Amino acid sequence: MRTLERYAAPRALGEALELLRAGDVTIVAGGTDVMPQSHSGKVQFGRTLLNVRRIPELAGIALEGGTVRIGALTTITALLESGLVRERLPILAEAADHFASEQVRNGATVGGNICNASPAGDMLVPLIVLDATIVLAAKPNGSIETRSLPLREFLTGPGRTRRAPHELLTAVSVPLPARGFVSRFYKHGTRPALDISAISIGIGGVKRDDRLESVRVVFGAVAPTPIRAHATERVLEGRRLDAATIEAAAEAAHDEVRPISDLRASAWYRQELVRNMTRRLLEDVARG
Ligand SMILES: Cc1cc2nc3c(=O)[nH]c(=O)nc-3n(C[C@H](O)[C@H](O)[C@H](O)COP(=O)(O)OP(=O)(O)OC[C@H]3O[C@@H](n4cnc5c(N)ncnc54)[C@H](O)[C@@H]3O)c2cc1C
């Protein structure tokens, strides 16, 4: 068994990236995933434990041109308290409102939720609906380099991402939605807020008259990563959001997810939830 040799809490991004380049590092932000995982034996710490909470470059929520930059260290509470998020990205605030307890929300970060890459991570579905891009930084040759990629491509499986071991997630970038963009989020857990999602659904699109355009439908906890529901999107795209379209979309949603059965819910129950809640969310979009 390896032993922890070093604890570091740098105040500069460059310093953190140098530690990461040296290798065998476990990153900790809020610790609400990694600490329980370490106690249960699911995760073994590397030789260095790197606390990133003091790095200012990872903090803050800001409007930069047509994009909202959300620093990796942004807590779920900070999302909920942000006027910019509530007004311009309400689906993110809605998901934050269904996230754990106040105590967990105060520590849990957006970056940690993304890098933990749980199929049920509650920030992932709304961020994919919003077409978010993640930003990674590294310092391979003495200077800081960054790269960006769409969140939906970053997530590759339960607990797996395209982050290289020497990279740090610095931020998530969300393009401001177009005028007329509407969105809804739904999470089903047996105990609202304190449970991991049995399923979650995010729907977004630009509403013109009674039609939805540029539709995005995303399901969480029904596959190894959150998924875009392309067949359901095709049923909805540009069509009048009437009872027949909504019913066809709910059926398409039911047919295109292939969930598993586990302790939280059976596959059959998850599929029924997907159908019924897709219908309900779309009826809500049609009404208002
Ligand atoms: C009681 C309880 C209730 C919970 N309820 C919910 C819930 O309702 N919904 C939900 O989605 N989750 C829930 N969680 C899980 C957890 O709180 C979230 O996933 C949280 O967002 C993780 O953030 P963190 O900062 O605590 O991550 P940490 O535990 O610090 O890190 C998580 C992972 O990400 C890595 N990491 C963190 N930051 C970075 C970075 N900047 N760059 C690269 N890697 C990084 C870490 O190395 C680790 O692998 C719950 C947890 C608990 C204990």
Ligand as a Chemical Component Dictionary entry (heavy atoms), coordinates in Angstrom:
data_LIG
# 
_chem_comp.id                   LIG 
_chem_comp.type                 NON-POLYMER 
_chem_comp.pdbx_formal_charge   0 
_chem_comp.three_letter_code    LIG 
# 
loop_
_chem_comp_atom.comp_id 
_chem_comp_atom.atom_id 
_chem_comp_atom.alt_atom_id 
_chem_comp_atom.type_symbol 
_chem_comp_atom.charge 
_chem_comp_atom.model_Cartn_x 
_chem_comp_atom.model_Cartn_y 
_chem_comp_atom.model_Cartn_z 
_chem_comp_atom.pdbx_ordinal 
LIG C1  C1  C 0 -24.025 13.453 1.289   1  
LIG C2  C2  C 0 -23.642 13.690 -0.155  2  
LIG C3  C3  C 0 -24.649 14.063 -1.043  3  
LIG C4  C4  C 0 -24.350 14.267 -2.397  4  
LIG N1  N1  N 0 -25.357 14.635 -3.235  5  
LIG C5  C5  C 0 -25.078 14.862 -4.549  6  
LIG C6  C6  C 0 -26.117 15.269 -5.429  7  
LIG O1  O1  O 0 -27.274 15.497 -5.047  8  
LIG N2  N2  N 0 -25.792 15.419 -6.739  9  
LIG C7  C7  C 0 -24.518 15.217 -7.219  10 
LIG O2  O2  O 0 -24.283 15.393 -8.406  11 
LIG N3  N3  N 0 -23.517 14.858 -6.386  12 
LIG C8  C8  C 0 -23.762 14.672 -5.074  13 
LIG N4  N4  N 0 -22.743 14.296 -4.220  14 
LIG C9  C9  C 0 -21.374 14.104 -4.759  15 
LIG C10 C10 C 0 -20.451 15.340 -4.657  16 
LIG O3  O3  O 0 -20.864 16.229 -3.644  17 
LIG C11 C11 C 0 -20.357 16.120 -5.983  18 
LIG O4  O4  O 0 -19.950 15.293 -7.059  19 
LIG C12 C12 C 0 -19.435 17.351 -5.886  20 
LIG O5  O5  O 0 -19.738 18.269 -6.911  21 
LIG C13 C13 C 0 -17.948 17.000 -5.959  22 
LIG O6  O6  O 0 -17.220 18.210 -5.832  23 
LIG P1  P1  P 0 -15.977 18.324 -4.828  24 
LIG O7  O7  O 0 -15.391 19.670 -5.008  25 
LIG O8  O8  O 0 -16.353 17.941 -3.448  26 
LIG O9  O9  O 0 -15.028 17.216 -5.472  27 
LIG P2  P2  P 0 -13.804 16.414 -4.837  28 
LIG O10 O10 O 0 -14.309 15.325 -3.977  29 
LIG O11 O11 O 0 -12.809 17.349 -4.265  30 
LIG O12 O12 O 0 -13.220 15.799 -6.198  31 
LIG C14 C14 C 0 -13.960 14.927 -7.000  32 
LIG C15 C15 C 0 -13.079 14.379 -8.119  33 
LIG O13 O13 O 0 -12.707 15.398 -9.021  34 
LIG C16 C16 C 0 -11.291 15.612 -9.030  35 
LIG N5  N5  N 0 -11.136 17.075 -9.124  36 
LIG C17 C17 C 0 -11.713 18.005 -8.331  37 
LIG N6  N6  N 0 -11.446 19.242 -8.790  38 
LIG C18 C18 C 0 -10.675 19.090 -9.899  39 
LIG C19 C19 C 0 -10.080 19.998 -10.831 40 
LIG N7  N7  N 0 -10.229 21.332 -10.729 41 
LIG N8  N8  N 0 -9.356  19.501 -11.867 42 
LIG C20 C20 C 0 -9.200  18.138 -11.989 43 
LIG N9  N9  N 0 -9.735  17.238 -11.146 44 
LIG C21 C21 C 0 -10.475 17.710 -10.110 45 
LIG C22 C22 C 0 -10.763 14.965 -7.760  46 
LIG O14 O14 O 0 -9.442  14.506 -7.892  47 
LIG C23 C23 C 0 -11.750 13.798 -7.606  48 
LIG O15 O15 O 0 -11.394 12.755 -8.461  49 
LIG C24 C24 C 0 -23.009 14.108 -2.860  50 
LIG C25 C25 C 0 -21.991 13.758 -1.947  51 
LIG C26 C26 C 0 -22.302 13.549 -0.607  52 
LIG C27 C27 C 0 -21.190 13.194 0.344   53 
# 
loop_
_chem_comp_bond.comp_id 
_chem_comp_bond.atom_id_1 
_chem_comp_bond.atom_id_2 
_chem_comp_bond.value_order 
_chem_comp_bond.pdbx_ordinal 
LIG C1  C2  SING 1  
LIG C2  C3  SING 2  
LIG C2  C26 DOUB 3  
LIG C3  C4  DOUB 4  
LIG C4  N1  SING 5  
LIG C4  C24 SING 6  
LIG N1  C5  DOUB 7  
LIG C5  C6  SING 8  
LIG C5  C8  SING 9  
LIG C6  O1  DOUB 10 
LIG C6  N2  SING 11 
LIG N2  C7  SING 12 
LIG C7  O2  DOUB 13 
LIG C7  N3  SING 14 
LIG N3  C8  DOUB 15 
LIG C8  N4  SING 16 
LIG N4  C9  SING 17 
LIG N4  C24 SING 18 
LIG C9  C10 SING 19 
LIG C10 O3  SING 20 
LIG C10 C11 SING 21 
LIG C11 O4  SING 22 
LIG C11 C12 SING 23 
LIG C12 O5  SING 24 
LIG C12 C13 SING 25 
LIG C13 O6  SING 26 
LIG O6  P1  SING 27 
LIG P1  O7  DOUB 28 
LIG P1  O8  SING 29 
LIG P1  O9  SING 30 
LIG O9  P2  SING 31 
LIG P2  O10 DOUB 32 
LIG P2  O11 SING 33 
LIG P2  O12 SING 34 
LIG O12 C14 SING 35 
LIG C14 C15 SING 36 
LIG C15 O13 SING 37 
LIG C15 C23 SING 38 
LIG O13 C16 SING 39 
LIG C16 N5  SING 40 
LIG C16 C22 SING 41 
LIG N5  C17 SING 42 
LIG N5  C21 SING 43 
LIG C17 N6  DOUB 44 
LIG N6  C18 SING 45 
LIG C18 C19 SING 46 
LIG C18 C21 DOUB 47 
LIG C19 N7  SING 48 
LIG C19 N8  DOUB 49 
LIG N8  C20 SING 50 
LIG C20 N9  DOUB 51 
LIG N9  C21 SING 52 
LIG C22 O14 SING 53 
LIG C22 C23 SING 54 
LIG C23 O15 SING 55 
LIG C24 C25 DOUB 56 
LIG C25 C26 SING 57 
LIG C26 C27 SING 58 
# 
